[in-house]
Amino acid sequence: MCIVCEHQLYEEHRSAEAGPFDPCPGCRKFPSNDGGSCYHCFSVGNTIDECPECLGKPWSEGFLTVKAQIEHDPSRSIN
């Protein structure tokens, strides 16, 4: 799975945990995409085979490394 897909899935899990949201009309488990299906419904089974968090697997080392670099590098901030 590419880092972009992994990031999208990761963000959907975080958004679902954050609080109330407009649910996906397909699964109602994740936030909708402007009233349309969530990234999980769009991608899992169509463009990718699985979501690591849904299957209880860890996120890839590549994704976690890039995520940590972005979150901890103040030079990447737009503020």
Secondary structure by P-SEA (a helix, b strand, c coil): ccaaaaaaaaaaaaaaacccccccccccccccccccccccccccccccccccccccccccaaaaaaaaaaaaccccccc
